[in-house]
Amino acid sequence: MLIFGSGLSPGYAFDSDEIRSGCAGGITGGSAGLTLSRDGHLWRWQRSRAGAAVEQGPLIGTDVDAAMRLFERARLGEFNLIEYRESGNMTCWVDLSENGAMHGVYWSDRSAAPALAIGLFDKMRELQRNLTSTSSTRQ
């Protein structure tokens, strides 16, 4: 469930386990990204400018196995122990909310960011491409 938040990433209720990724900044301070629920639902979200309401797009698709792999990858890699928060004009991130707690890793220089965070970020985008191409071939 998306709610308005004050940080870089959109605010979220912590009533479900989710992995979120996105980027924000630039002239408007807008942001956009993806939310993956533990049950495999992948959603796109965006905020048109800093302080604007978060708009959740339609469901991109569902892949329970991919969600299970990403949550396991985060757990095994001890994502919640990474202490890395670098921001800049354009900042990207991965947030993990699990069991009512949230932990995020934020970066502006991709080459300096922790490999696990970049890997999760890239896997979210790959899942988006895969689900988008799968749904477009069904039409």
C-alpha positions in Angstrom: 0.0 0.0 0.0 1.5 3.4 -1.0 1.1 6.4 1.2 2.6 9.9 1.0 6.1 10.0 2.5 8.7 12.6 3.2 11.9 10.8 2.1 13.4 10.2 -1.3 11.5 7.0 -1.8 7.7 7.1 -1.7 6.2 6.5 1.7 4.8 3.1 2.3 2.7 1.4 4.9 4.6 -1.5 6.5 1.7 -3.9 6.5 3.2 -6.1 3.8 6.6 -7.4 2.8 7.8 -5.6 -0.3 11.0 -4.8 -2.2 10.9 -1.3 -3.8 13.3 0.3 -6.2 13.4 3.7 -7.8 15.2 6.9 -8.7 14.5 10.5 -7.8 15.9 13.9 -8.4 16.7 16.3 -11.2 15.0 19.6 -11.7 11.5 18.6 -10.5 12.5 16.1 -7.8 10.1 13.6 -9.4 10.6 9.9 -8.9 9.5 6.6 -10.3 10.2 2.9 -9.7 8.8 -0.5 -9.0 7.2 -2.3 -6.0 7.4 -6.1 -5.7 5.2 -7.8 -3.1 6.2 -11.1 -1.5 3.3 -12.7 -3.4 4.8 -11.8 -6.7 2.8 -8.7 -7.7 4.9 -6.1 -9.5 3.6 -2.6 -9.7 5.0 0.6 -11.3 4.7 3.8 -9.3 5.7 7.5 -9.9 5.7 10.9 -8.3 5.5 13.8 -10.8 7.5 16.2 -8.6 8.9 16.4 -5.0 6.1 16.5 -2.5 3.4 15.3 -5.0 1.2 12.3 -4.3 2.5 8.9 -5.3 0.6 7.4 -8.2 0.5 3.7 -8.5 0.2 2.4 -12.0 -1.6 -0.7 -13.1 -0.3 -4.2 -12.1 2.5 -5.1 -14.5 2.2 -8.8 -13.7 2.8 -11.5 -11.2 5.7 -13.9 -10.7 5.7 -15.7 -7.4 9.0 -17.6 -8.1 10.9 -14.4 -9.0 9.6 -12.7 -5.8 10.7 -15.6 -3.7 14.2 -15.5 -5.3 14.6 -11.8 -4.7 13.5 -11.9 -1.1 15.8 -14.9 -0.5 18.7 -13.1 -2.2 18.2 -10.1 0.0 18.0 -12.2 3.1 21.1 -14.4 2.3 23.1 -11.3 1.3 22.1 -9.6 4.6 20.7 -6.6 2.8 19.4 -5.3 6.1 23.0 -5.0 7.4 24.3 -2.8 4.6 24.9 0.7 5.8 25.2 2.8 2.6 23.3 6.1 2.0 24.8 8.4 -0.6 22.6 11.0 -2.3 23.1 13.4 -5.2 21.2 15.2 -7.9 19.8 11.8 -9.1 19.6 9.2 -6.4 18.5 5.6 -6.8 17.6 3.1 -4.1 16.3 -0.3 -3.1 14.1 -0.5 0.0 13.2 -3.8 1.7 10.2 -3.9 4.1 9.9 -7.2 5.8 8.2 -8.2 9.1 7.2 -4.6 9.8 10.7 -3.2 9.4 12.2 -1.2 6.5 15.8 -0.9 5.4 17.1 1.1 2.4 20.3 1.5 0.4 20.6 4.8 -1.6 23.2 5.9 -4.2 23.9 8.4 -6.8 27.1 6.8 -8.2 26.1 3.3 -9.4 29.8 2.2 -9.6 30.3 2.9 -5.9 27.1 1.3 -4.6 27.0 -2.1 -2.9 26.8 -5.0 -5.4 23.8 -6.6 -3.6 21.7 -3.4 -3.9 22.6 -2.9 -7.6 21.8 -6.6 -8.2 18.4 -6.3 -6.6 17.7 -3.0 -8.5 18.6 -4.6 -11.8 16.6 -7.8 -11.1 13.5 -5.6 -10.5 14.0 -4.0 -13.8 14.6 -7.3 -15.5 11.4 -8.7 -14.0 9.5 -5.6 -15.3 10.8 -6.3 -18.8 10.0 -10.0 -18.6 6.5 -9.5 -17.3 5.8 -6.6 -19.8 7.0 -8.7 -22.8 5.0 -11.7 -21.5 1.8 -9.7 -21.2 2.2 -8.1 -24.6 2.6 -11.5 -26.3 -0.7 -12.6 -24.8 -2.6 -9.8 -26.5 
